[in-house]
Amino acid sequence: MLGHISSELDDLDFLHNQYKWIPNRNQIRPSKNALYDKNRTLDWIKYEWQSMGDFIRANVFNLPWNIHERGKKIVREHPTWIVFQPSRWPYQLDIGEHYILWYPTKERLVSDYQIDLDIQNSIHKLHFGPYDYAWYINPKISINDYFHVQVFLIRY
């Protein structure tokens, strides 16, 4: 377990040389197909949903949605729990898996230690067996409505 790692490109390259499951500077973006899907989805969200936050509450935190008087989908409830899930638009990893750990707040209100505990507890619930992981906060956040971290995981 590496825990919190730097998102600096030189640091990622250095770590990738030792741990192939951690992305290097050339792997920290989705594939062209996934990026195309991401951009289409983000455009669709603007058309279909009241806000990105509503989309996240419905599709990440699984809260019910309604149609707003302007015809867009809206979620009135707010989550109080975390969600650990495979990335919808994973990075281009040769090996390992890319997950996202979502928190129910816009701002970061948790320590590195708590994030590590949350990742470990989430992985434990998935019954993965032996594993290593590392995480960082994306410096180029495209979805900033809820605090989340990028998690890179290798199972043995």
N, C-alpha and C positions, 0 to 999 in steps of 0.2 A: 504494500500500500504506500503510495506516494502522497496522497492527500492533495492539498492545494499546491498547484504549480503555477509558474509564471506563464503569462500568455505572450510574452515578448518572443518575436520570431527566432532570434538567435538562441534563446533558452529552449524553445520547442525543438529546434533542430538538434541541439546538444542532447536533450532527453530522448529524442527519437533514435539517435545513434545507439543508445543503451537499451531503450525499451521501444521496440518496433510498433507497439500498440498505441503509443502516444503520437498524435499527428505532428508532422513537421510543417514548415511554412507553406508547402505546396499541397497540403491535405486539409487545411482548415476551412475549406469552403465546400458546399455541396457540389455534386457532379453537375454537369451542364443540364442534364435532364431534370435533376432534382431542383436546380436553381430556376429552371423554366417553370416547373410545377409550383415552386414557392412564390414566384412573382405572379403567376396566374391566381394562386390562392389568395395572396395579399390584395390583389385587385378585386377579386370576388368578395372578400371580406368587406371592403369599402362600400361595395354595392349592396350587399345583403345584410350586414350587421350595423347596429348603431355605433359600435366602436370596436377596436381591437380587444379591449378588455372584456366586452360582452362575448366575443368569440372565444377567448381564452377561458372564461368562466364556464361556458357551455361545453367546449370541446376538450379542455384539459381537466377541469375540475368537475365535469359532468353535472353541472347545475341546469335546471330547466329554464327554457327560454320562452318568451312570448313575442307576439308581433306588436311593435310600438305603433302609436297612432300615425306615424309617418311611413308605416309599412316595413320598417326594418326590424330585425330580430334584436331583442334586448333581454338581458338577464338581470333580475332585480336582487337576487340573493348574492352574498359574498362568501367565498370559501374561508374555512378556518383550518385547513389541513394542507399538507404537502402532497405533491404528486411526483413520482419517479417513473419516467416512461422513456421508451426508445425515441430518439430524435425523429421528428416528422421529416426533416431534411438532413440526413446524416452527412457528416464529413466523409471525405474520400479515404477511409482507412484501409490499409492492406489487410490488417488483422485486428481483431478486437471489435468492440461495439461502442456506439455513441448514444448516450442517454442524456436526458435533461432532468434536472431536479428543480421543480417549480415550488415557489413559496407563495402564500396567500396575501402578500403585501407588495406594494410597488417598490418600496425602499428595502435595502438590506438591513434586517433587524437581528441577524444571527451571526455568531462568531464562526471562524474557521472550524473550531472544535465541534460546534453544533452541526455544521454542514457535514463534517466527516461522520458524526454519529448518525445523522439522517440518511446518508448514503449507505453506510454499513447496515443499518436496520432495514432499509429498503431492499438491498441486495439479499439480505438474510431471508426476507419474506418470499423472495423469488426462488429460494432453494437452489442456488447456482453451484454450490460446492466451492472449492478453492478458487480464488480470484485475486486480482490486483486492480486498483483503480487510481485514477488521478482526476482532478477537476480544476477548472478555472472559470473566472467570470469573463465572458466574452467582451473584449474591448470595443467591438463594433456591433453593439446590440441593435438588432432590427425590430425586436418586440420588447418594448420597455414598460408595458403595463403591469407586469408582475416580475418580481425578482426571480431569477433563475440562474443556474450554473450548468456549464457543459461538463459532462462526466464521461471519461474514457475508461473502458472496462475490458479486461481480458480474463477469460475463464480458463482454468487448467484442467 
